[in-house]
Amino acid sequence: MRAKIILEENELPENFININYYLKKFLGKLPDPPLNPETHKPVGAADLEAIFAKELIKQEATLKEVVGIPEEVRKKMSGYRPTPLFRAGSLEKILDTPAHIYYKYEGASPVGSHKMNTALVQAYYNRKQGIKTLITETGAGQWGSALSLACFYFGLKCLVFMVRISYDQKPYRKTVMNIYGAEVRPSPSATTEYGKLLLKDNKNHAGSLGIAISEALESVVKGREARYSLGSVLNHVLLHQTVIGQEAKKQMEKTGEYPDIIIGCCGGGSNFAGIAFPFLADGLKGERENTKFIAVEPESCPSLTHGAYRYDFGDSAQMTPLLKMKTLGSDFIPSPIHAGGLRYHGVAPQVAFLHEEGLIDSKTYGQPEVFKAAIIFARSEGIIPAPESAHAIKAAIDEAIRARDEGRKKVILFNLSGHGLLDLGGYEGYLAGHLK
Ligand SMILES: *Cc1c(COP(=O)(O)O)cnc(C)c1O
């Protein structure tokens, strides 16, 4: 049987915690800063103000240990947080493992993923600054759904460029965004210069996250009282996700255990950072040793595992500042796997830095073995995971089997970043045996 470890509403974290503070203080090093592509000097706050809300730019560069969560945001978060932590008793039994497997369930948010956490903060600060519209891109649609709802809560308009292949393959996500009042355009679209350029070459262009980001940015620059919003990769986004790991830490304390292994799937790196950073801070402070952190990627888009550690653009049209990432190249177009949220050419600078420093590990899996793990999980725990999250499940199962083979008890914690109830097309394909 699975067991549920819950927190009271008043145990919702009051702050986000900032990994850069710990890196500077205990490692004496920080990830390299974003650069202006023309001057190759670090970008100043002023360069970014046309694109992002000022408070978020401040958070991007902050070296404070903690950043307070605004009361209005906490109120909205308390509608679904603290999220439950489960001990996967049934899965442990099926695997016949001495390992204890725990998972934090972010599918409990109203849009079904962790992305709601940062969407609320971003919408709040843009509204506070008097911005009227937020423009963004979305891959599989989870980020677009989260931002749509957050904009609705805070009275902002929302425009979403959705990667065309997902727009066609996952029409229900578009409906979700429309329900919350957002406008959704397939990307590449005929509404931007960059989109028109790509469509001229190929009117059936499948699109990519990098392209959709370029279109969103172009629209922000042309728009009035509009700003851009990103669902992963940047420091401030990873910062907002640390509510996940802070809650998980409290919940693990209630079990009397501390994880030996912490796992998250990794697209841009935000849900992995969310679960990992609060525990990593313990390690940097010297309070814990030997905790292993694993970021899990698809074989078809292994930016952290096989990417080059260098400065690269965050988008295809090369409009963003240069970010020091592990990258497959800003023109890389990954194959159209079902885990659309993991199809990004780069990874967050903070996550790339930690990997380079040897503080975290990474791992890749192919699509069929990931879906197989997802089905084992659904048939033991009942929850149908998002294909993205299933990457973390596959790694957790492998670690549990290794613990069994070595005859050692291990405490495994993974982040279940979202549910897969709008990803049934992928499951259908897998069950019918035609998934590559
Ligand atoms: C977007 C998404 C991801 C990947 O993004 P990260 O920034 O790496 O977390 C993973 N899981 C789900 C459910 C998502 O929606």
The ligand as an SDF file (V2000), in Angstrom:
LIG
                    3D

 15 15  0  0  0  0  0  0  0  0999 V2000
    7.8750   21.1250  -18.3140 C   0  0  0  0  0  0  0  0  0  0  0  0
    7.8780   19.8450  -17.6180 C   0  0  0  0  0  0  0  0  0  0  0  0
    9.0770   19.1670  -17.3570 C   0  0  0  0  0  0  0  0  0  0  0  0
   10.4160   19.6390  -17.8390 C   0  0  0  0  0  0  0  0  0  0  0  0
   10.7890   20.9070  -17.4530 O   0  0  0  0  0  0  0  0  0  0  0  0
   11.8650   21.1760  -16.3130 P   0  0  0  0  0  0  0  0  0  0  0  0
   12.0900   22.6250  -16.3580 O   0  0  0  0  0  0  0  0  0  0  0  0
   13.0880   20.3680  -16.6100 O   0  0  0  0  0  0  0  0  0  0  0  0
   11.2200   20.7410  -15.0500 O   0  0  0  0  0  0  0  0  0  0  0  0
    9.0140   17.9920  -16.6490 C   0  0  0  0  0  0  0  0  0  0  0  0
    7.8390   17.4700  -16.2320 N   0  0  0  0  0  0  0  0  0  0  0  0
    6.6650   18.0880  -16.4640 C   0  0  0  0  0  0  0  0  0  0  0  0
    5.4010   17.4600  -15.9780 C   0  0  0  0  0  0  0  0  0  0  0  0
    6.6500   19.3020  -17.1580 C   0  0  0  0  0  0  0  0  0  0  0  0
    5.5050   19.9210  -17.3660 O   0  0  0  0  0  0  0  0  0  0  0  0
  1  2  1  0
  2  3  1  0
  2 14  2  0
  3  4  1  0
  3 10  2  0
  4  5  1  0
  5  6  1  0
  6  7  2  0
  6  8  1  0
  6  9  1  0
 10 11  1  0
 11 12  2  0
 12 13  1  0
 12 14  1  0
 14 15  1  0
M  END
$$$$
